[in-house]
């Protein structure tokens, strides 16, 4: 997420490191659903550890969700390039969606049986498809999946007004959060499978299940386009399938083969995931805002440290990627030191 969110310049980004223009997908479009899938796999374990603590579990869940939502609003304020205008200040966002999804996952896993959870997830995916396909948008009609003509964007405009990322659509809108919850719940099922099943081939079955979901998502995408901004049901199923396959591969690599050294550099990010995201995005916005002699500090660092020697030989995209990689490496150093000192920031 840090890599794709902080290129040297947004005017020169390799296609796989940018979101799809609308329909379709790129590797970048998989980052957020992978995160929600992983969160789904982890939430039941985290809530189990919370039982017996002084703070009641519902209060802990609500408190954490509120803090996540407020942090998301703070990031929106930090990322606003100009002075904040409350008439158009963005309300939705990445952390806001995570907060909402977290509450639903916590409630569903704590109160419902696995069979009921599976039934609700099925209703979410099929129901979202039916709603966007069958309910007409005033002045446009039904089954329209254009940026302005789809039902999810219409509802967001009615609820949020000008408080969205763009005038027509917000990729973290309200209605599209429903299939995002389903993505996280599919992570719950995957995590439960790995914990409950003790056979030697449990990872293979998880990979096979992920492959089936991926194929099903691609097939569904023929009539309900794969679209990250709308978080279409086909995208939810496809991305969760890819995440399940990735989880199965990591399980085989780390748990079965014992190649734990490969995971150590990632542990620093994993133990401080929220801090890594908030601090990296905030610091990037600060570098972009600070200026010297009319030029932003980020722009000066990018041009002098990367574009000056990489652009002539490899192109501006390579220079932009090199900056992003260096930025990720910088945060690896910071987070590794925090990990070494046992400094873990959570809410």
C-alpha positions as a Markdown table, in Angstrom:
| # | Residue | x | y | z |
|---|---|---|---|---|
| 1 | Unk | 0.0 | 0.0 | 0.0 |
| 2 | Unk | 2.9 | 2.4 | 0.8 |
| 3 | Unk | 4.6 | 1.5 | -2.5 |
| 4 | Unk | 1.6 | 2.3 | -4.7 |
| 5 | Unk | 0.5 | 5.3 | -2.7 |
| 6 | Unk | 3.8 | 7.3 | -2.7 |
| 7 | Unk | 5.3 | 7.3 | -6.2 |
| 8 | Unk | 7.9 | 10.0 | -7.0 |
| 9 | Unk | 5.4 | 11.6 | -9.3 |
| 10 | Unk | 1.8 | 10.7 | -10.2 |
| 11 | Unk | 2.4 | 11.8 | -13.8 |
| 12 | Unk | 4.7 | 8.8 | -14.4 |
| 13 | Unk | 3.5 | 5.5 | -12.9 |
| 14 | Unk | 3.8 | 2.0 | -14.4 |
| 15 | Unk | 0.3 | 0.7 | -15.2 |
| 16 | Unk | 0.4 | -2.3 | -12.7 |
| 17 | Unk | 1.2 | 0.2 | -10.0 |
| 18 | Unk | -1.9 | 2.3 | -10.6 |
| 19 | Unk | -5.6 | 1.5 | -10.3 |
| 20 | Unk | -7.6 | 0.5 | -13.3 |
| 21 | Unk | -9.3 | 3.5 | -14.9 |
| 22 | Unk | -12.7 | 1.9 | -14.2 |
| 23 | Unk | -13.6 | -1.7 | -15.1 |
| 24 | Unk | -10.9 | -4.3 | -14.9 |
| 25 | Unk | -8.1 | -4.7 | -12.4 |
| 26 | Unk | -4.4 | -4.2 | -11.8 |
| 27 | Unk | -2.2 | -5.6 | -9.0 |
| 28 | Unk | -2.7 | -2.3 | -7.2 |
| 29 | Unk | -6.5 | -2.9 | -7.0 |
| 30 | Unk | -5.8 | -6.1 | -5.0 |
| 31 | Unk | -4.0 | -4.4 | -2.2 |
| 32 | Unk | -7.1 | -3.1 | -0.2 |
| 33 | Unk | -9.1 | -6.4 | -0.6 |
| 34 | Unk | -6.0 | -8.4 | 0.5 |
| 35 | Unk | -5.8 | -6.2 | 3.6 |
| 36 | Unk | -9.5 | -6.7 | 4.4 |
| 37 | Unk | -9.1 | -10.5 | 3.8 |
| 38 | Unk | -6.2 | -10.6 | 6.2 |
| 39 | Unk | -8.1 | -8.6 | 8.7 |
| 40 | Unk | -11.0 | -11.0 | 8.5 |
| 41 | Unk | -8.6 | -14.0 | 9.1 |
| 42 | Unk | -7.1 | -12.2 | 12.2 |
| 43 | Unk | -10.2 | -10.6 | 13.9 |
| 44 | Unk | -11.6 | -13.8 | 15.5 |
| 45 | Unk | -8.2 | -14.6 | 17.0 |
| 46 | Unk | -7.8 | -11.0 | 18.3 |
| 47 | Unk | -11.3 | -11.0 | 19.8 |
| 48 | Unk | -10.7 | -14.4 | 21.5 |
| 49 | Unk | -7.6 | -12.9 | 23.2 |
| 50 | Unk | -9.8 | -10.0 | 24.4 |
| 51 | Unk | -12.3 | -12.1 | 26.2 |
| 52 | Unk | -11.7 | -12.0 | 30.0 |
| 53 | Unk | -10.1 | -8.5 | 29.9 |
| 54 | Unk | -11.6 | -5.7 | 32.0 |
| 55 | Unk | -13.1 | -3.8 | 29.1 |
| 56 | Unk | -16.3 | -5.5 | 27.7 |
| 57 | Unk | -15.8 | -6.8 | 24.1 |
| 58 | Unk | -18.6 | -4.7 | 22.5 |
| 59 | Unk | -17.1 | -1.6 | 24.0 |
| 60 | Unk | -13.7 | -2.5 | 22.7 |
| 61 | Unk | -15.0 | -3.1 | 19.2 |
| 62 | Unk | -16.9 | 0.1 | 19.1 |
| 63 | Unk | -14.0 | 2.2 | 20.6 |
| 64 | Unk | -11.6 | 0.7 | 18.0 |
| 65 | Unk | -13.9 | 1.4 | 15.1 |
| 66 | Unk | -14.5 | 5.0 | 16.2 |
| 67 | Unk | -10.8 | 5.6 | 16.5 |
| 68 | Unk | -10.2 | 4.1 | 13.1 |
| 69 | Unk | -12.9 | 6.3 | 11.6 |
| 70 | Unk | -11.5 | 9.5 | 13.2 |
| 71 | Unk | -8.0 | 8.6 | 12.1 |
| 72 | Unk | -9.4 | 8.3 | 8.6 |
| 73 | Unk | -10.9 | 11.7 | 8.7 |
| 74 | Unk | -7.6 | 13.1 | 10.0 |
| 75 | Unk | -5.8 | 11.5 | 7.0 |
| 76 | Unk | -8.3 | 13.1 | 4.7 |
| 77 | Unk | -7.5 | 16.4 | 6.2 |
| 78 | Unk | -3.7 | 15.8 | 5.9 |
| 79 | Unk | -4.0 | 14.7 | 2.3 |
| 80 | Unk | -6.1 | 17.7 | 1.3 |
| 81 | Unk | -3.7 | 19.7 | -0.9 |
| 82 | Unk | -5.2 | 23.1 | -0.1 |
| 83 | Unk | -6.8 | 24.7 | 2.9 |
| 84 | Unk | -9.6 | 22.5 | 4.3 |
| 85 | Unk | -13.1 | 23.5 | 3.1 |
| 86 | Unk | -15.7 | 21.9 | 5.3 |
| 87 | Unk | -18.3 | 22.3 | 2.5 |
| 88 | Unk | -16.4 | 19.8 | 0.4 |
| 89 | Unk | -14.4 | 17.9 | 3.0 |
| 90 | Unk | -14.3 | 14.2 | 2.1 |
| 91 | Unk | -16.0 | 11.9 | 4.7 |
| 92 | Unk | -15.4 | 8.3 | 3.3 |
| 93 | Unk | -11.9 | 6.8 | 3.1 |
| 94 | Unk | -9.8 | 3.7 | 3.5 |
| 95 | Unk | -9.7 | 3.7 | 7.3 |
| 96 | Unk | -13.3 | 4.6 | 7.5 |
| 97 | Unk | -14.2 | 1.6 | 5.4 |
| 98 | Unk | -11.9 | -0.6 | 7.5 |
| 99 | Unk | -13.7 | 0.6 | 10.7 |
| 100 | Unk | -17.2 | -0.2 | 9.3 |
| 101 | Unk | -16.0 | -3.6 | 8.0 |
| 102 | Unk | -14.3 | -4.4 | 11.4 |
| 103 | Unk | -17.6 | -3.8 | 13.3 |
| 104 | Unk | -19.6 | -6.1 | 11.0 |
| 105 | Unk | -17.0 | -8.8 | 11.1 |
| 106 | Unk | -16.7 | -8.7 | 14.9 |
| 107 | Unk | -20.5 | -8.8 | 15.3 |
| 108 | Unk | -21.0 | -11.6 | 12.8 |
| 109 | Unk | -18.2 | -13.8 | 14.1 |
| 110 | Unk | -19.2 | -13.3 | 17.8 |
| 111 | Unk | -23.0 | -13.8 | 17.4 |
| 112 | Unk | -23.6 | -16.1 | 14.4 |
| 113 | Unk | -22.8 | -19.6 | 13.5 |
| 114 | Unk | -20.5 | -20.3 | 10.6 |
| 115 | Unk | -23.5 | -21.5 | 8.5 |
| 116 | Unk | -25.3 | -18.3 | 9.2 |
| 117 | Unk | -22.2 | -16.2 | 8.3 |
| 118 | Unk | -21.9 | -18.0 | 5.0 |
| 119 | Unk | -25.6 | -17.4 | 4.2 |
| 120 | Unk | -25.3 | -13.7 | 5.0 |
| 121 | Unk | -22.1 | -13.4 | 2.8 |
| 122 | Unk | -24.0 | -15.1 | -0.1 |
| 123 | Unk | -26.9 | -12.7 | 0.4 |
| 124 | Unk | -24.5 | -9.7 | 0.4 |
| 125 | Unk | -22.8 | -10.7 | -2.8 |
| 126 | Unk | -25.9 | -11.8 | -4.7 |
| 127 | Unk | -28.0 | -9.0 | -3.3 |
| 128 | Unk | -25.5 | -6.3 | -4.2 |
| 129 | Unk | -25.4 | -7.6 | -7.8 |
| 130 | Unk | -29.3 | -7.6 | -7.9 |
| 131 | Unk | -29.6 | -4.1 | -6.4 |
| 132 | Unk | -27.1 | -2.6 | -8.9 |
| 133 | Unk | -28.6 | -4.5 | -11.8 |
| 134 | Unk | -32.3 | -4.3 | -11.2 |
| 135 | Unk | -33.0 | -1.0 | -9.4 |
| 136 | Unk | -33.0 | 1.9 | -11.9 |
| 137 | Unk | -31.2 | 5.2 | -11.3 |
| 138 | Unk | -33.4 | 8.2 | -11.9 |
| 139 | Unk | -32.7 | 9.6 | -15.3 |
| 140 | Unk | -30.3 | 6.8 | -16.2 |
| 141 | Unk | -32.0 | 3.4 | -15.8 |
| 142 | Unk | -31.0 | 0.1 | -14.4 |
| 143 | Unk | -27.9 | -2.0 | -14.9 |
| 144 | Unk | -25.7 | 1.0 | -15.7 |
| 145 | Unk | -22.2 | 0.7 | -14.4 |
| 146 | Unk | -20.7 | 4.0 | -15.6 |
| 147 | Unk | -18.9 | 6.2 | -13.0 |
| 148 | Unk | -21.9 | 8.6 | -12.7 |
| 149 | Unk | -24.8 | 6.3 | -13.7 |
| 150 | Unk | -24.5 | 3.4 | -11.2 |
| 151 | Unk | -26.8 | 3.1 | -8.2 |
| 152 | Unk | -23.9 | 3.1 | -5.6 |
| 153 | Unk | -22.6 | 6.4 | -6.8 |
| 154 | Unk | -26.1 | 7.9 | -7.0 |
| 155 | Unk | -26.8 | 6.9 | -3.3 |
| 156 | Unk | -23.4 | 8.3 | -2.2 |
| 157 | Unk | -24.2 | 11.6 | -3.9 |
| 158 | Unk | -27.5 | 11.8 | -2.1 |
| 159 | Unk | -26.0 | 11.0 | 1.3 |
| 160 | Unk | -22.5 | 12.6 | 1.1 |
| 161 | Unk | -23.2 | 15.4 | -1.4 |
| 162 | Unk | -19.9 | 17.2 | -2.1 |
| 163 | Unk | -18.1 | 15.3 | 0.7 |
| 164 | Unk | -16.6 | 12.7 | -1.7 |
| 165 | Unk | -13.3 | 12.0 | -3.4 |
| 166 | Unk | -14.7 | 13.2 | -6.7 |
| 167 | Unk | -17.9 | 14.9 | -7.7 |
| 168 | Unk | -19.4 | 11.8 | -9.2 |
| 169 | Unk | -18.1 | 8.8 | -7.3 |
| 170 | Unk | -16.1 | 7.8 | -4.2 |
| 171 | Unk | -14.2 | 4.4 | -4.2 |
| 172 | Unk | -14.9 | 4.0 | -0.5 |
| 173 | Unk | -18.6 | 4.8 | -0.7 |
| 174 | Unk | -21.4 | 3.5 | 1.5 |
| 175 | Unk | -23.3 | 0.9 | -0.6 |
| 176 | Unk | -20.0 | -0.6 | -1.9 |
| 177 | Unk | -18.9 | -1.3 | 1.6 |
| 178 | Unk | -21.4 | -4.2 | 1.7 |
| 179 | Unk | -19.4 | -6.5 | -0.6 |
| 180 | Unk | -16.2 | -5.3 | 1.1 |
| 181 | Unk | -17.6 | -6.8 | 4.3 |
| 182 | Unk | -18.1 | -10.0 | 2.3 |
| 183 | Unk | -14.4 | -9.9 | 1.3 |
| 184 | Unk | -13.4 | -9.7 | 4.9 |
| 185 | Unk | -15.7 | -12.5 | 5.9 |
| 186 | Unk | -14.2 | -14.8 | 3.2 |
| 187 | Unk | -11.0 | -14.1 | 5.0 |
| 188 | Unk | -12.6 | -15.3 | 8.3 |
| 189 | Unk | -13.6 | -18.6 | 6.6 |
| 190 | Unk | -10.0 | -19.0 | 5.2 |
| 191 | Unk | -8.4 | -18.4 | 8.6 |
| 192 | Unk | -10.9 | -20.7 | 10.4 |
| 193 | Unk | -10.0 | -23.4 | 7.8 |
| 194 | Unk | -6.3 | -23.2 | 8.5 |
| 195 | Unk | -6.8 | -23.2 | 12.3 |
| 196 | Unk | -9.4 | -26.0 | 12.4 |
| 197 | Unk | -8.0 | -28.4 | 9.8 |
| 198 | Unk | -5.0 | -30.4 | 10.9 |
| 199 | Unk | -4.3 | -32.4 | 7.7 |
| 200 | Unk | -1.1 | -32.0 | 5.9 |
| 201 | Unk | -2.8 | -30.9 | 2.7 |
| 202 | Unk | -4.9 | -28.1 | 4.3 |
| 203 | Unk | -2.9 | -25.5 | 2.4 |
| 204 | Unk | -3.6 | -27.2 | -0.9 |
| 205 | Unk | -7.3 | -27.3 | -0.2 |
| 206 | Unk | -7.2 | -23.6 | 0.7 |
| 207 | Unk | -5.4 | -22.8 | -2.6 |
| 208 | Unk | -7.9 | -24.9 | -4.5 |
| 209 | Unk | -10.8 | -23.1 | -2.9 |
| 210 | Unk | -9.1 | -19.8 | -3.7 |
| 211 | Unk | -8.7 | -20.9 | -7.3 |
| 212 | Unk | -12.4 | -21.7 | -7.6 |
| 213 | Unk | -13.4 | -18.3 | -6.2 |
| 214 | Unk | -11.0 | -16.6 | -8.6 |
| 215 | Unk | -12.5 | -18.4 | -11.6 |
| 216 | Unk | -16.0 | -17.8 | -10.3 |
| 217 | Unk | -15.2 | -14.1 | -10.0 |
| 218 | Unk | -13.9 | -13.9 | -13.5 |
| 219 | Unk | -16.9 | -15.7 | -14.8 |
| 220 | Unk | -19.3 | -13.4 | -12.9 |
| 221 | Unk | -17.3 | -10.5 | -14.3 |
| 222 | Unk | -18.6 | -11.2 | -17.8 |
| 223 | Unk | -22.1 | -9.9 | -16.7 |
| 224 | Unk | -21.1 | -7.9 | -13.6 |
| 225 | Unk | -17.8 | -6.2 | -14.4 |
| 226 | Unk | -14.9 | -6.5 | -12.1 |
| 227 | Unk | -14.6 | -3.0 | -10.6 |
| 228 | Unk | -12.6 | -2.0 | -7.5 |
| 229 | Unk | -14.3 | 1.4 | -7.2 |
| 230 | Unk | -17.7 | -0.2 | -7.1 |
| 231 | Unk | -16.4 | -3.2 | -5.3 |
| 232 | Unk | -18.6 | -5.3 | -7.5 |
| 233 | Unk | -19.5 | -8.8 | -6.3 |
| 234 | Unk | -17.3 | -10.3 | -9.0 |
| 235 | Unk | -14.4 | -8.2 | -7.8 |
| 236 | Unk | -15.1 | -9.2 | -4.1 |
| 237 | Unk | -15.1 | -12.9 | -5.1 |
| 238 | Unk | -12.1 | -12.7 | -7.5 |
| 239 | Unk | -9.9 | -10.7 | -5.1 |
| 240 | Unk | -10.8 | -12.9 | -2.1 |
| 241 | Unk | -9.8 | -16.0 | -4.2 |
| 242 | Unk | -6.5 | -14.4 | -5.1 |
| 243 | Unk | -5.9 | -13.6 | -1.4 |
| 244 | Unk | -6.8 | -17.2 | -0.4 |
| 245 | Unk | -4.2 | -18.5 | -2.9 |
| 246 | Unk | -1.6 | -16.1 | -1.6 |
| 247 | Unk | -2.4 | -17.1 | 2.0 |
| 248 | Unk | -2.1 | -20.8 | 1.1 |
| 249 | Unk | 1.3 | -20.1 | -0.6 |
| 250 | Unk | 2.6 | -18.2 | 2.4 |
| 251 | Unk | 1.4 | -21.0 | 4.7 |
| 252 | Unk | 3.3 | -23.5 | 2.6 |
| 253 | Unk | 6.4 | -21.4 | 2.4 |
| 254 | Unk | 6.6 | -20.3 | 6.0 |
| 255 | Unk | 4.8 | -22.9 | 8.1 |
| 256 | Unk | 5.4 | -26.0 | 6.0 |
| 257 | Unk | 8.8 | -25.4 | 4.5 |
| 258 | Unk | 10.0 | -23.4 | 7.5 |
| 259 | Unk | 11.4 | -20.4 | 5.5 |
| 260 | Unk | 10.7 | -18.0 | 8.3 |
| 261 | Unk | 13.6 | -15.7 | 7.5 |
| 262 | Unk | 11.8 | -14.5 | 4.4 |
| 263 | Unk | 8.9 | -13.3 | 6.6 |
| 264 | Unk | 11.0 | -11.4 | 9.1 |
| 265 | Unk | 11.3 | -8.1 | 7.1 |
| 266 | Unk | 7.5 | -8.1 | 6.7 |
| 267 | Unk | 7.0 | -8.7 | 10.4 |
| 268 | Unk | 8.0 | -5.1 | 11.3 |
| 269 | Unk | 5.2 | -3.9 | 9.0 |
| 270 | Unk | 2.7 | -6.5 | 10.2 |
| 271 | Unk | 3.1 | -5.7 | 13.9 |
| 272 | Unk | 2.7 | -1.9 | 13.3 |
| 273 | Unk | 0.5 | -2.0 | 10.2 |
| 274 | Unk | -1.7 | 0.9 | 11.2 |
| 275 | Unk | 1.2 | 3.1 | 12.3 |
| 276 | Unk | 3.0 | 2.2 | 9.1 |
| 277 | Unk | 0.1 | 3.3 | 6.9 |
| 278 | Unk | -0.8 | 6.5 | 8.8 |
| 279 | Unk | 2.7 | 7.7 | 9.4 |
| 280 | Unk | 3.9 | 7.0 | 5.8 |
| 281 | Unk | 0.9 | 8.7 | 4.2 |
| 282 | Unk | 1.1 | 11.6 | 6.6 |
| 283 | Unk | 4.8 | 12.1 | 6.1 |
| 284 | Unk | 4.4 | 11.9 | 2.3 |
| 285 | Unk | 1.7 | 14.6 | 2.4 |
| 286 | Unk | 4.0 | 16.7 | 4.6 |
| 287 | Unk | 6.9 | 16.4 | 2.1 |
| 288 | Unk | 4.5 | 17.4 | -0.7 |
| 289 | Unk | 3.2 | 20.4 | 1.2 |
| 290 | Unk | 6.5 | 21.8 | 2.5 |
| 291 | Unk | 8.1 | 24.0 | -0.1 |
| 292 | Unk | 11.5 | 25.7 | -0.6 |
| 293 | Unk | 11.8 | 28.5 | -3.2 |
| 294 | Unk | 8.4 | 27.5 | -4.6 |
| 295 | Unk | 9.2 | 23.8 | -5.0 |
| 296 | Unk | 7.9 | 21.0 | -2.8 |
| 297 | Unk | 10.5 | 19.1 | -0.7 |
| 298 | Unk | 9.3 | 15.9 | -2.2 |
| 299 | Unk | 9.7 | 17.2 | -5.7 |
| 300 | Unk | 13.2 | 18.4 | -5.0 |
| 301 | Unk | 14.2 | 15.1 | -3.4 |
| 302 | Unk | 12.7 | 13.1 | -6.3 |
| 303 | Unk | 14.3 | 15.2 | -9.0 |
| 304 | Unk | 17.8 | 15.4 | -7.4 |
| 305 | Unk | 18.0 | 11.9 | -6.0 |
| 306 | Unk | 16.2 | 9.8 | -8.7 |
| 307 | Unk | 14.9 | 11.6 | -11.8 |
| 308 | Unk | 18.3 | 13.3 | -12.5 |
| 309 | Unk | 20.1 | 10.0 | -13.3 |
| 310 | Unk | 17.3 | 7.5 | -13.9 |
| 311 | Unk | 15.2 | 9.4 | -16.3 |
| 312 | Unk | 17.9 | 9.7 | -19.1 |
| 313 | Unk | 18.5 | 5.9 | -19.1 |
| 314 | Unk | 15.3 | 4.3 | -17.9 |
| 315 | Unk | 12.5 | 6.8 | -18.1 |
| 316 | Unk | 10.5 | 8.8 | -15.7 |
| 317 | Unk | 8.4 | 5.8 | -14.6 |
| 318 | Unk | 11.5 | 4.0 | -13.4 |
| 319 | Unk | 12.6 | 7.0 | -11.4 |
| 320 | Unk | 9.1 | 7.3 | -9.9 |
| 321 | Unk | 9.2 | 3.7 | -8.9 |
| 322 | Unk | 12.7 | 4.0 | -7.5 |
| 323 | Unk | 11.6 | 6.8 | -5.2 |
| 324 | Unk | 8.6 | 4.7 | -4.0 |
| 325 | Unk | 10.9 | 1.7 | -3.3 |
| 326 | Unk | 13.3 | 4.0 | -1.4 |
| 327 | Unk | 10.4 | 5.3 | 0.6 |
| 328 | Unk | 9.3 | 1.8 | 1.5 |
| 329 | Unk | 12.9 | 1.0 | 2.5 |
| 330 | Unk | 13.0 | 4.1 | 4.7 |
| 331 | Unk | 9.9 | 2.9 | 6.6 |
| 332 | Unk | 11.3 | -0.6 | 6.8 |
| 333 | Unk | 14.2 | 0.8 | 8.7 |
| 334 | Unk | 12.0 | 2.8 | 11.0 |
| 335 | Unk | 9.6 | 0.0 | 11.7 |
| 336 | Unk | 12.4 | -2.6 | 12.1 |
| 337 | Unk | 13.8 | -0.4 | 14.9 |
| 338 | Unk | 10.4 | -0.1 | 16.5 |
| 339 | Unk | 10.1 | -3.9 | 16.3 |
| 340 | Unk | 13.6 | -4.3 | 17.8 |
| 341 | Unk | 12.6 | -2.0 | 20.7 |
| 342 | Unk | 9.2 | -3.8 | 21.1 |
| 343 | Unk | 7.3 | -0.6 | 20.3 |
| 344 | Unk | 3.9 | -1.5 | 18.9 |
| 345 | Unk | 1.3 | 1.1 | 18.3 |
| 346 | Unk | -2.3 | -0.1 | 18.3 |
| 347 | Unk | -5.8 | 1.1 | 19.2 |
